[in-house]
Amino acid sequence: MALDLPRVRALCFDVDGTIADTDDHIVAQLAACIARLPLVSGRRAERLARQGVMAAATPVNAAYGLLDRFGLDTQLSRLRERISASRARAADPAGTRNIQAADQVPHDMMAGVKEMLVALATFYPMSTISTGSAPRVERFLEHYGVRKLFAAVVGSQTTVRMKPSPDPLLYAAAAMGVEPAACLMIGDTTVDIRTGIAAGAQTVGVLCGFGTEDELVRANAGMILRTTSDLLAVLHPAADALGKTASPQPGTAS
């Protein structure tokens, strides 16, 4: 379905791969490991790492769907956070560092996204919805000076069920004071699109993260853009100080 722009009154953003350049961060880490192999150049290591990360995205998203179906997604997230905290304590037994701030190096923000968020905050209440921990997302947003733009930061433990359940979006809609159907869910994977559709919201898929165009088309994304910052030209062309053009892909909105 095509976007009904007058219906959009609030925005819900996925974080990793949508406003945070997480995939490049993971690719760089994986490429550094691959480059240690004999006869593997840095350029080839980067190419192999990117191919590996993209190939892993689909089964990982499918796994989230299965976990959600059996009601195990929240338990897994809590286990992951306990393991992370345990590792942090083991690395710092004296307790001289802040365990909650163990992830001290934030990911890069997607190009043009900060400017887009500042511009769109004039017109819409906004929230983030992530399967990661809310404190990590809070640190990321604070680092880039945009936390104040968001009415809610929804993380893995904010609601009983995570994406692709509609619960996180329903929570965000309530925090923003709008009906779920008035929200626009923006994300890079089928999990994000399924979350939006399940909540009755409209959806936009972006190709700057982990998902592929074919996956987003099959998930029935209302529109697909090459990068998240293109959203500004879709919603408010007059506010598009970046001079970008929205670039929906052929055949993705009907």
Summary of the structure (lengths in Angstrom):
residues: 254
radius of gyration: 18.3
end to end distance: 4.9
largest distance: 59.1
contacts: 852
relative contact order: 0.18
helix: 50%
strand: 11%
